[in-house]
């Protein structure tokens, strides 16, 4: 082996003009393809347990990570379509169990595990997956109170979606039968843990709801570890519950166990036994309440009947409800009296009497009225003569005139006029317009002076 001070010389060693070439030599691509086929066909799908290292989700949506244990590492990739179905992404250091097939990435000549399914093994990883799914579904509104449907008060049929052999179904049947025997129970047996359990639960819920087989559905199981209850934390179960038109009661585990199914369901029961108490009343209590209600209604009806009879008896004592012949005789007398009054007040008689009264008053008022009119005419004639004598027109006819300024005011004094001012003088037969040349003050001489 050459030392550090003697670098390796990679120049070709002189040889024959045509170097030897085996007839069965493979190209690198052929060799890589052969290795890929041997891995994929020889091993097929495998389950691998390991620790997640350096998980990285790229822009395309694919998830790249490394699986490792104390002795080796294995590159792994999960395509975007599978990643989208995960409740949460694995974190660095998580213990997981994955299912996939080996493949060779030819450009780099290395193998990698194509992961199709991944399951968390550690409690911390499961809790993170639970929280991630809870936050996502809560953001979508699947837990909102306004989406919760009320349970029927008196269901006729109840569907139980649970294991056929578990303690949950025994508790449910026992409680429901004891409390409300008339109800019909329908069992849709499913797996409640392990691979495929979540898909079975979701399918059973959809079947019961689609066929209208029950008035309410109870889904659940007895207690167990978080791994045992994990089927009720799967997204497929949560969405199946949310899609149901039939009210759903979730009864998973014990009181301290809370699953995604509990949060989505219309009602959550702490235990399967409590679920039985939620979905049906106690028949004996219902019958007792109905009996008490019937007795209250009977008492109220008797009170109303007694009051009605008292009213009938009081009405029977009224004259209108006595002997009808007496009532008719009284009505006949009343009608005869009204007929006589109508005849006395006949419109023709009234008009005749009024005409006679008018003629009488007309004769009495005619002579005084004529005398009053003659005296009034004489007074009017005298007043007219006096008004005519005082009329400005009469004054004008006697040779006088009226002079007005441009604004219409009567010129009464010399001082009211000014040189150059236009004046209008009214005479008997018209008007004269003039302009003042000069104003001379002094009294007008009297006639004959």
DOBAFI-713538 format. One line per 4 residues: number of its first residue (from 1); their letters; for each residue x negated, y, z of C-alpha. Coordinates in nm, 4 decimals, decimal comma. Layout:
BEGIN
NUM) a) X/Y/Z  ... $
This chain:
BEGIN
1) xxxx) 0,0000/0,0000/0,0000  -0,1588/0,3295/-0,1023  -0,2551/0,5744/0,1691  -0,1401/0,9290/0,2041 $
5) xxxx) -0,4593/1,0595/0,0426  -0,4177/0,8381/-0,2656  -0,0856/0,9205/-0,4391  0,0751/0,6506/-0,6478 $
9) xxxx) 0,0104/0,6799/-1,0192  0,3375/0,6087/-1,2046  0,1858/0,6289/-1,5535  0,2573/0,3254/-1,7757 $
13) xxxx) -0,0041/0,0518/-1,7659  -0,1618/0,0058/-2,1094  -0,0260/-0,3046/-2,2746  0,1011/-0,4458/-2,5981 $
17) xxxx) 0,2755/-0,2144/-2,8394  0,6201/-0,3878/-2,7734  0,6763/-0,4577/-2,3972  0,8646/-0,7717/-2,2964 $
21) xxxx) 1,2503/-0,7284/-2,2607  1,4640/-1,0181/-2,1229  1,7662/-1,0938/-2,3396  2,0054/-1,0966/-2,0364 $
25) xxxx) 1,9091/-0,7589/-1,8885  2,2108/-0,5556/-1,7504  2,2675/-0,1872/-1,7784  2,3196/0,0062/-1,4547 $
29) xxxx) 2,6841/0,0666/-1,5445  2,7429/-0,3047/-1,6112  2,5821/-0,3983/-1,2819  2,7883/-0,1422/-1,0900 $
33) xxxx) 3,1103/-0,2632/-1,2554  3,0254/-0,6245/-1,1700  2,9663/-0,5309/-0,8065  3,2973/-0,3394/-0,8013 $
37) xxxx) 3,4885/-0,6395/-0,9370  3,3198/-0,8780/-0,6904  3,4151/-0,6534/-0,3961  3,7721/-0,5803/-0,5005 $
41) xxxx) 3,8588/-0,9291/-0,6227  3,6578/-1,1229/-0,3702  3,7773/-0,9401/-0,0566  4,1067/-0,7870/-0,1646 $
45) xxxx) 4,2781/-0,5747/0,0992  4,1143/-0,5743/0,4408  4,1902/-0,4391/0,7879  3,8977/-0,2517/0,9429 $
49) xxxx) 3,8627/-0,1208/1,2978  3,6222/0,1616/1,3630  3,5567/0,5160/1,4820  3,6351/0,8132/1,2605 $
53) xxxx) 3,3382/1,0367/1,1840  3,3269/1,3689/0,9985  3,6843/1,3737/0,8620  3,7228/1,6302/0,5820 $
57) xxxx) 4,0337/1,7141/0,3819  3,9434/1,8795/0,0527  4,1395/2,1291/-0,1561  4,2916/1,8526/-0,3685 $
61) xxxx) 4,4571/1,7075/-0,0568  4,2425/1,3919/-0,0331  4,0920/1,2954/0,3051  3,7268/1,1839/0,3193 $
65) xxxx) 3,5735/1,0358/0,6352  3,3336/0,7708/0,7599  3,4200/0,4611/0,9629  3,1467/0,3513/1,1973 $
69) xxxx) 3,0677/0,1280/1,4894  2,7502/0,0548/1,6798  2,5908/-0,1324/1,3870  2,7039/0,0212/1,0568 $
73) xxxx) 2,8914/0,2935/0,8707  3,1381/0,2721/0,5806  3,2469/0,5671/0,3619  3,6254/0,5940/0,3286 $
77) xxxx) 3,8753/0,8014/0,1341  4,2528/0,8359/0,1588  4,4340/0,9827/-0,1404  4,6673/1,2800/-0,1119 $
81) xxxx) 4,9919/1,0799/-0,1542  4,9089/0,8660/0,1517  4,7778/1,1608/0,3530  5,1117/1,3419/0,3100 $
85) xxxx) 5,2888/1,0637/0,5012  5,0650/1,0912/0,8088  5,2118/1,2449/1,1238  4,8712/1,3978/1,1964 $
89) xxxx) 4,5164/1,3817/1,0631  4,2588/1,1673/1,2447  4,0014/1,3585/1,4445  3,6309/1,3024/1,4888 $
93) xxxx) 3,5784/1,0191/1,7385  3,9274/0,8621/1,7057  3,9506/0,4838/1,7232  4,1592/0,3695/1,4253 $
97) xxxx) 4,2712/0,0594/1,2420  4,2875/0,1043/0,8653  4,4082/-0,1069/0,5740  4,2508/-0,0705/0,2342 $
101) xxxx) 4,0366/-0,2168/-0,0437  3,6675/-0,1740/-0,1247  3,5686/0,0089/-0,4396  3,2414/0,1320/-0,5909 $
105) xxxx) 3,1908/0,4943/-0,6848  2,9873/0,4439/-1,0023  2,8253/0,7920/-1,0345  2,6541/0,7466/-0,6976 $
109) xxxx) 2,6355/0,3686/-0,6995  2,7830/0,3333/-0,3510  3,0838/0,1501/-0,2169  3,3691/0,3087/-0,0277 $
113) xxxx) 3,6890/0,1952/0,1380  4,0087/0,3193/-0,0312  4,2409/0,3559/0,2693  4,6143/0,3086/0,2214 $
117) xxxx) 4,7247/0,2935/0,5849  4,5776/0,4251/0,9083  4,6849/0,3643/1,2702  4,5486/0,5320/1,5810 $
121) xxxx) 4,4282/0,2945/1,8513  4,3331/0,5317/2,1289  4,5905/0,7051/2,3541  4,4480/1,0469/2,2783 $
125) xxxx) 4,4866/0,9971/1,9055  4,8462/0,8822/1,9453  4,9274/1,1837/2,1584  4,7769/1,4171/1,8989 $
129) xxxx) 4,9788/1,2467/1,6259  5,2926/1,2838/1,8381  5,2318/1,6549/1,8961  5,1531/1,7215/1,5314 $
133) xxxx) 5,4763/1,5563/1,4122  5,6786/1,7232/1,6867  5,5562/2,0699/1,5859  5,6226/2,0070/1,2173 $
137) xxxx) 5,9770/1,8737/1,2666  6,0594/2,1466/1,5158  5,9521/2,4081/1,2606  6,1939/2,2485/1,0117 $
141) xxxx) 6,4801/2,2859/1,2616  6,5446/1,9132/1,3224  6,5629/1,9699/1,7005  6,7873/2,2799/1,6840 $
145) xxxx) 7,0900/2,2692/1,9203  7,3276/2,3878/1,6459  7,2608/2,0637/1,4564  7,3698/1,8447/1,7501 $
149) xxxx) 7,7021/1,6699/1,6896  7,9454/1,6056/1,9779  8,0120/1,2490/2,0861  8,3671/1,1164/2,0425 $
153) xxxx) 8,5624/1,1005/2,3689  8,7240/0,7619/2,2950  8,5213/0,5712/2,0331  8,6786/0,2665/1,8712 $
157) xxxx) 8,3541/0,1181/1,7324  7,9955/0,1568/1,8554  7,6885/0,0428/1,6574  7,3824/-0,0741/1,8498 $
161) xxxx) 7,0551/-0,0502/1,6546  6,8047/-0,2413/1,8652  6,6400/-0,5781/1,9143  6,8676/-0,8826/1,9339 $
165) xxxx) 6,6774/-1,0324/2,2271  6,5579/-0,7310/2,4270  6,6805/-0,6155/2,7658  6,8176/-0,2982/2,6046 $
169) xxxx) 7,0970/-0,4755/2,4168  7,1969/-0,6728/2,7251  7,2154/-0,3563/2,9364  7,4112/-0,1703/2,6699 $
173) xxxx) 7,6665/-0,4450/2,6167  7,7100/-0,5015/2,9899  7,7678/-0,1339/3,0738  7,9982/-0,0644/2,7779 $
177) xxxx) 8,2125/-0,3752/2,8295  8,2490/-0,3038/3,1997  8,3463/0,0601/3,1505  8,5630/0,0415/2,8365 $
181) xxxx) 8,6641/-0,3115/2,7277  8,8792/-0,2106/2,4243  8,5795/-0,0819/2,2220  8,4354/-0,2893/1,9348 $
185) xxxx) 8,0561/-0,3365/1,9343  7,8467/-0,3845/1,6185  7,4848/-0,5014/1,6529  7,2304/-0,4226/1,3801 $
189) xxxx) 6,9310/-0,6234/1,4962  6,5906/-0,4712/1,4105  6,2301/-0,4960/1,5153  6,1518/-0,2293/1,7727 $
193) xxxx) 5,7718/-0,2435/1,7693  5,4894/-0,3474/1,5447  5,4363/-0,3199/1,1711  5,7515/-0,2472/0,9730 $
197) xxxx) 5,9642/-0,1694/1,2798  6,0140/0,1980/1,1927  6,1276/0,1140/0,8387  6,3810/-0,1413/0,9691 $
201) xxxx) 6,5219/0,1055/1,2228  6,5587/0,3772/0,9595  6,7262/0,1371/0,7150  6,9732/0,0148/0,9806 $
205) xxxx) 7,0690/0,3718/1,0755  7,1292/0,4623/0,7111  7,3413/0,1473/0,6544  7,5692/0,2086/0,9541 $
209) xxxx) 7,6162/0,5744/0,8633  7,6708/0,5059/0,4932  7,9417/0,2448/0,5534  8,1174/0,4402/0,8302 $
213) xxxx) 8,0901/0,1303/1,0450  8,1002/0,3101/1,3801  8,2135/0,6273/1,5548  7,8801/0,6594/1,7369 $
217) xxxx) 7,5372/0,4919/1,7048  7,3042/0,3967/1,9912  6,9419/0,3372/1,8868  6,6649/0,2366/2,1227 $
221) xxxx) 6,4821/-0,0267/2,3201  6,3574/-0,1019/2,6681  6,0426/0,0322/2,8297  5,6829/-0,0212/2,7255 $
225) xxxx) 5,3540/0,1510/2,6546  5,3213/0,4383/2,4112  5,1976/0,1903/2,1530  5,5083/-0,0270/2,2083 $
229) xxxx) 5,7401/0,2728/2,1654  5,5536/0,4178/1,8681  5,8099/0,3095/1,6070  6,0446/0,5726/1,7550 $
233) xxxx) 5,7775/0,8381/1,6968  5,7564/0,7673/1,3239  5,8741/1,0361/1,0854  6,0892/0,7927/0,8869 $
237) xxxx) 6,3013/0,7212/1,1974  6,3304/1,0911/1,2846  6,4550/1,1809/0,9372  6,6977/0,8876/0,9319 $
241) xxxx) 6,8553/1,0116/1,2579  6,8725/1,3681/1,1261  7,0422/1,2503/0,8060  7,3193/1,0626/0,9885 $
245) xxxx) 7,6676/1,2145/0,9800  7,7625/0,9786/1,2656  7,6578/1,1044/1,6139  7,3418/0,9263/1,7357 $
249) xxxx) 7,2370/0,8575/2,0953  6,8679/0,7760/2,1512  6,7900/0,5409/2,4399  6,4186/0,4630/2,4263 $
253) xxxx) 6,2157/0,3355/2,7201  6,2414/0,4727/3,0717  6,3338/0,8163/3,1991  5,9791/0,9556/3,1717 $
257) xxxx) 5,9351/0,8333/2,8123  6,0087/1,1007/2,5501  5,9934/1,0136/2,1811  6,0536/1,2018/1,8579 $
261) xxxx) 6,3787/1,0040/1,8206  6,4985/1,1498/2,1546  6,4373/1,5038/2,0305  6,6180/1,4583/1,6982 $
265) xxxx) 6,9178/1,2602/1,8287  7,2454/1,4289/1,9211  7,2123/1,3032/2,2811  6,9212/1,1538/2,4694 $
269) xxxx) 6,9742/0,8845/2,7319  6,7031/0,8215/2,9899  6,7667/0,4452/2,9688  6,9824/0,2086/2,7624 $
273) xxxx) 7,2170/0,1742/3,0616  7,2682/0,5494/3,0725  7,3381/0,5441/2,6993  7,6278/0,3091/2,7678 $
277) xxxx) 7,7636/0,5577/3,0218  7,7328/0,8432/2,7727  7,9193/0,6832/2,4838  8,2289/0,5483/2,6666 $
281) xxxx) 8,4398/0,6634/2,9620  8,5574/0,4371/3,2447  8,8908/0,2961/3,1296  9,0289/0,2766/3,4842 $
285) xxxx) 8,9514/0,6461/3,5394  9,1117/0,7351/3,2044  9,4271/0,5428/3,2951  9,4376/0,7034/3,6381 $
289) xxxx) 9,3993/1,0507/3,4857  9,6729/0,9741/3,2323  9,9030/0,8550/3,5117  9,8419/1,1707/3,7120 $
293) xxxx) 9,9063/1,3817/3,4046  10,2281/1,1900/3,3335  10,3481/1,2537/3,6886  10,2691/1,6260/3,6597 $
297) xxxx) 10,4574/1,6448/3,3311  10,7550/1,4620/3,4812  10,7706/1,7044/3,7750  10,7453/2,0039/3,5451 $
301) xxxx) 11,0191/1,8593/3,3234  11,2515/1,8079/3,6202  11,1975/2,1660/3,7348  11,2801/2,2984/3,3882 $
305) xxxx) 11,5877/2,0761/3,3593  11,7158/2,1941/3,6987  11,6680/2,5555/3,5965  11,8459/2,4900/3,2664 $
309) xxxx) 12,1472/2,3301/3,4426  12,1731/2,6247/3,6810  12,1790/2,8612/3,3859  12,4458/2,6553/3,2093 $
313) xxxx) 12,6644/2,6583/3,5209  12,6218/3,0363/3,5560  12,7202/3,0867/3,1941  13,0245/2,8630/3,2353 $
317) xxxx) 13,1606/3,0986/3,5004  13,1632/3,3978/3,2629  13,5060/3,5041/3,1232  13,3920/3,4617/2,7687 $
321) xxxx) 13,3465/3,0932/2,8316  13,6892/3,0518/3,0099  14,0291/2,9756/2,8460  13,9882/3,0854/2,4793 $
325) xxxx) 14,3656/3,1678/2,4517  14,3340/3,4391/2,7143  14,0325/3,5814/2,5368  14,2200/3,5822/2,2042 $
329) xxxx) 14,5278/3,7546/2,3589  14,3072/4,0265/2,5053  14,1392/4,0759/2,1712  14,4815/4,0988/1,9962 $
333) xxxx) 14,6034/4,3685/2,2349  14,2818/4,5594/2,1805  14,3249/4,5423/1,8031  14,6878/4,6663/1,8203 $
337) xxxx) 14,5829/4,9634/2,0321  14,3075/5,0510/1,7855  14,5551/5,0225/1,4959  14,7881/5,2775/1,6566 $
341) xxxx) 14,5004/5,5162/1,7133  14,3864/5,4780/1,3548  14,7343/5,5523/1,2234  14,7548/5,8656/1,4420 $
345) xxxx) 14,4194/5,9724/1,3055  14,4844/5,8847/0,9454  14,2706/6,0993/0,7096  14,5792/6,2074/0,5084 $
349) xxxx) 14,7608/6,3366/0,8185  14,4497/6,5134/0,9404  14,4004/6,6818/0,6013  14,7647/6,7924/0,5865 $
353) xxxx) 14,7496/6,9509/0,9314  14,4219/7,1221/0,8503  14,5722/7,2665/0,5261  14,8663/7,4099/0,7195 $
357) xxxx) 14,6335/7,5690/0,9715  14,4203/7,7202/0,6934  14,7284/7,8711/0,5193  14,8453/8,0239/0,8471 $
361) xxxx) 14,5088/8,1829/0,9202  14,4738/8,2995/0,5608  14,8029/8,4933/0,5873  14,7024/8,6470/0,9197 $
365) xxxx) 14,3526/8,7465/0,8006  14,4372/8,8789/0,4496  14,5792/9,2302/0,5423  14,3098/9,3230/0,7993 $
369) xxxx) 14,0428/9,2083/0,5613  14,1719/9,4304/0,2822  14,1854/9,7315/0,5136  13,8311/9,6676/0,6343 $
373) xxxx) 13,7048/9,6376/0,2773  13,8704/9,9692/0,1770  13,7155/10,1534/0,4704  13,3728/9,9983/0,3908 $
377) xxxx) 13,4018/10,1089/0,0253  13,4782/10,4655/0,1341  13,1715/10,4688/0,3613  12,9488/10,3358/0,0838 $
381) xxxx) 13,0723/10,6049/-0,1602  13,0015/10,8839/0,0908  12,6557/10,7469/0,1649  12,5824/10,7277/-0,2083 $
385) xxxx) 12,6753/11,0941/-0,2585  12,4500/11,1998/0,0226  12,1631/10,9872/-0,1088  12,2065/11,1365/-0,4566 $
389) xxxx) 12,1841/11,4902/-0,3169  11,8597/11,3991/-0,1397  11,7085/11,2145/-0,4338  11,3802/11,3563/-0,5768 $
393) xxxx) 11,5400/11,3371/-0,9199  11,8064/11,5841/-0,8089  11,5346/11,8242/-0,6943  11,3592/11,7917/-1,0298 $
397) xxxx) 11,6860/11,8698/-1,2098  11,6992/12,1970/-1,0163  11,3650/12,3089/-1,1757  11,1121/12,1757/-0,9277 $
401) xxxx) 10,8175/11,9452/-1,0032  10,5861/11,7005/-0,8168  10,2085/11,7161/-0,8695  9,9891/11,4081/-0,7885 $
405) xxxx) 9,6158/11,3576/-0,7818  9,4440/11,0809/-0,9769  9,4755/10,8400/-0,6789  9,8552/10,8945/-0,6677 $
409) xxxx) 9,8736/11,1152/-0,3559  10,1150/11,4130/-0,3695  9,9423/11,7511/-0,3844  10,0986/11,9531/-0,0991 $
413) xxxx) 9,8359/12,2235/-0,0356  9,5972/12,4261/-0,2511  9,3058/12,3029/-0,0448  9,3659/11,9477/-0,1598 $
417) xxxx) 9,2710/12,0391/-0,5210  8,9264/12,0995/-0,6593  8,8084/12,2725/-0,9767  8,7807/12,0282/-1,2625 $
421) xxxx) 9,0057/11,7676/-1,0990  9,2664/11,5943/-1,3191  9,6267/11,6200/-1,2041  9,9636/11,4713/-1,3102 $
425) xxxx) 10,2828/11,6791/-1,2774  10,6211/11,5009/-1,2785  10,9140/11,7057/-1,4280  11,2773/11,6125/-1,4854 $
429) xxxx) 11,2150/11,4870/-1,8349  10,8552/11,3547/-1,8109  10,4971/11,4107/-1,6935  10,2274/11,6717/-1,7700 $
433) xxxx) 9,8577/11,5930/-1,7324  9,6324/11,8944/-1,6544  9,2911/11,9862/-1,5155  9,2254/12,2479/-1,2450 $
437) xxxx) 9,0402/12,5516/-1,3768  9,0320/12,7454/-1,0526  9,1791/12,7255/-0,7024  9,3353/13,0426/-0,5560 $
441) xxxx) 9,4356/13,0263/-0,1907  9,7280/13,2179/-0,0534  10,0947/13,1719/0,0093  10,3326/13,1496/-0,2816 $
445) xxxx) 10,5523/13,4590/-0,2952  10,9099/13,3984/-0,2094  11,1782/13,4451/-0,4682  11,2915/13,8094/-0,5092 $
449) x) 10,9791/13,9457/-0,3409 $
